[in-house]
Amino acid sequence: MSTDDTLETFVPLEFKRRGIRRLADTGAVAHDPTIIEAVARAFHWQQLLDSGEFESGTAIARAEGLHHSTVNELLRLTLLAPDIIERLLAGRQPRRLTLIWFQRNPVPVDWRAQRRVIASFE
């Protein structure tokens, strides 16, 4: 842990192409790099909002050259239950649960309801 109370994690990954999806293979599980990147970006953007560096998702989108809906859709990932985020980062999410699903579907704020949604994919 660094002196500014931030936590950094290193995950050794090797990217392999499986069909049309690109997966990161660590041996035991297959990670979806698009979900991992999306979660990382969402938490980074949330930190920018919390610190006051940006006033909105739209402002972040403008600064990064993205459509405002992209940023706002991904920011919803920060509302996921910690155990769900852990599963996503560990590559243990249901195979049919993709980033596109998260972008196109509302995610309940209630963590129990989120877990039921995730369980419906299994």
Buried (B, 14 or more C-beta within 10 A) or exposed (E): EEEEEEEEEEEEBEEEEEEEEEBBBBEEEBBBBBBBEBBEBBBEBBEBBEEEEBEEBBBBBBEEEBEBEBBBBBBBBBBBBEEBBEBBBBBEBEEEBBBEBBBEEEBBEEBEEBBEBBEEEE
